[in-house]
Amino acid sequence: MTADSWISAFLEAQAAELGAARNTLLAYGRDLRDVADWIAARNKGFDTLARQDVEDYLVHCDAQGLARATRARRLSAIKQLYRFAFEEGWREDNPAIQIAGPGRDKRLPKTLTEDEVDRLLEAARVSGRTAADAARNTCLMELLYATGMRVTELVSLPVAATRGDPRLLLIRGKGGKERMVPLSPPARDALATWLEIRDAAEEQDTAKGKPASRFLFPSRGASGHLTRHRFYLLIKEFAVAGGVSPSKVTPHTLRHAFATHLLARGADLRSIQTLLGHADVATTEIYTHVLEERLSELVLNHHPLAKNGAKAPPRKASVGRD
């Protein structure tokens, strides 16, 4: 079998049996294609690859300056491929199974202050060439900050999930897993305004023979909805207009802001895990740095010994006791 045959069969199985998301399949495909090119240059194939070859490939990735997270992801793709090959009877071993990955950098997520988010929301309300653009942009930003959705979940949101002035929004996340997230009053207002404009525009389109869209944020592109790249550019425009450094602002930093602001105001990690759609609470624990900052500030601002270097008052001697 050729390398392409291995990769295609593996991806088909991931999609059919595990319901892997499209972006996951694309990432697997890119990583395995890079591996295939590397081993082809050495006149080898997936059927003959040995543990030493996999280790040499990881050294090659390190020499290229690839991030630890990228190298860890590529090793994971190799392990998954050979696990599949073993189940299919193509290999009697997994040459990568005993290789320890490089791990991931435990960096704190970039986030935004509440004031910066307010400025982004205000910029979205007045952006765009038309009132419809401004209504759409406002809805995008309010929903993102109110729910902590991933950008793909946001731009591909089905319009059916938003009908009836919902208090809760049903979101389909990674691997097809569904979760319910409450909507704030500002998000519901922005949604109602956008739906009215969207539906009116769609009525005109259907009257001209154009098919109705099933997405909340329809587009004429191949996907049928606003793309992640387009929203990425929009949010940079909001940053400039709102006086926020564009380097700090991405769709994902709004997701981080959602989590960190909730935690800072007293929400617990389990609730935030559910709202974000994290499979493991360990993924959510990175946000505890916010809780640590809040507790430190609490002590520094309110503990009597922390004020102006004050010393504790002398204790009074007890009376009538030994």
C-alpha positions, -999 to +999 in steps of 0.1 A: +000+000+000+012+035-007+015+062+019-015+080+004-036+048+008-026+045+045-035+081+052-068+080+033-080+048+049-070+061+084-089+094+078-120+076+065-120+055+096-116+085+119-146+102+102-169+072+100-162+054+133-152+082+156-170+111+141-139+132+139-144+168+131-133+182+097-106+204+112-093+174+131-091+153+099-073+182+081-048+184+109-042+146+109-038+148+071-013+176+071+008+160+098+009+125+083+016+140+048+047+156+063+058+123+078+051+105+045+073+130+026+101+126+051+102+088+050+098+088+012+130+108+009+147+079+027+131+052+005+109+039+033+072+035+038+047+033+066+049-005+064+086-006+071+090+023+095+109+014+127+110+031+161+144+046+153+129+061+122+101+078+142+126+091+167+148+104+138+118+122+124+110+139+157+147+151+159+142+164+123+111+183+135+130+198+164+158+209+142+133+227+120+124+248+151+088+234+154+071+242+186+067+215+213+030+214+208+034+208+170+059+180+176+036+164+202+007+166+178+027+149+150+038+121+173+002+116+184-009+114+147+018+087+140+007+067+171-030+069+160-021+058+125-002+027+137-029+018+162-053+018+132-028-002+111-025-028+139-063-032+141-065-036+104-037-062+104-013-042+083+013-041+110+020-065+139+035-037+160+033+000+167+068+015+163+058+047+180+039+033+211+068+035+235+081+069+224+075+097+250+063+129+235+080+163+240+050+175+261+034+209+258+044+243+270+023+252+299+018+288+289-010+309+304-036+318+278-037+354+265-068+371+276-084+406+277-096+428+305-133+435+309-127+471+298-110+459+266-139+435+259-163+464+264-144+485+238-144+456+213-182+452+217-188+489+213-166+490+182-186+461+167-219+480+172-208+508+149-188+488+124-197+478+089-209+496+057-246+491+065-269+487+095-271+450+087-233+447+089-233+464+123-262+441+136-243+410+124-211+421+139-227+429+172-244+395+173-211+378+165-193+395+193-221+393+219-226+356+213-189+348+214-183+366+247-215+354+263-209+317+255-172+312+251-178+293+218-149+282+196-148+303+165-158+273+143-188+267+165-198+304+162-196+309+125-213+276+116-241+279+142-274+266+127-301+293+126-326+266+139-307+266+173-314+303+178-351+305+172-377+314+198-356+339+219-337+311+236-324+314+272-301+285+264-281+278+233-274+243+220-239+241+207-224+212+188-187+211+196-157+189+189-165+153+180-202+162+176-206+166+214-234+189+224-236+213+253-261+239+266-248+274+273-270+302+287-273+335+268-270+368+285-297+395+280-274+416+257-266+385+236-303+377+233-311+413+222-283+413+197-295+379+184-331+390+180-321+421+161-298+402+137-324+375+131-350+401+121-326+416+095-313+382+084-347+367+078-359+398+059-329+395+036-334+358+031-371+363+022-359+386-006-333+360-018-358+331-018-382+352-038-355+355-064-351+317-064-321+314-042-320+285-016-325+293+020-295+291+043-294+269+074-268+290+091-272+320+114-244+339+096-249+329+059-224+336+032-221+331-005-189+311-001-184+274-005-190+267+032-223+285+031-215+305+063-191+332+074-156+318+075-132+317+104-107+338+085-132+365+077-142+367+113-105+368+123-101+399+101-133+415+115-122+412+151-088+428+142-108+457+128-128+460+160-096+461+179-082+490+159-115+509+162-118+502+199-082+512+207-072+477+218-039+463+206-047+440+176-019+417+186-039+408+217-071+401+200-082+369+183-114+349+184-097+326+209-087+354+233-124+362+236-130+326+246-103+329+272-118+362+284-151+345+289-135+318+311-112+341+330-138+367+338-163+341+350-136+326+373-126+360+386-162+366+396-165+334+415-175+307+390-162+272+397-139+252+374-164+224+368-191+249+355-165+266+333-154+232+320-190+224+310-196+258+293-163+256+273-170+220+263-137+207+276-136+169+279-112+170+308-112+195+337-074+194+335-077+215+303-097+241+322-073+243+351-050+266+332-075+294+341-068+290+378-040+316+374-069+341+375-081+327+408-046+329+422-043+366+412-077+373+427-068+357+460-034+374+461-052+408+455-077+400+483-049+394+508-028+424+497-058+448+499-076+435+530-051+418+553-041+442+581-004+433+578-004+441+541-014+478+545+014+503+545+038+478+560+018+480+593+029+458+621+004+437+641-008+454+673+006+440+705-015+413+720-032+422+753-022+400+783-049+377+793-065+384+826-071+358+853-056+329+833-023+312+835 
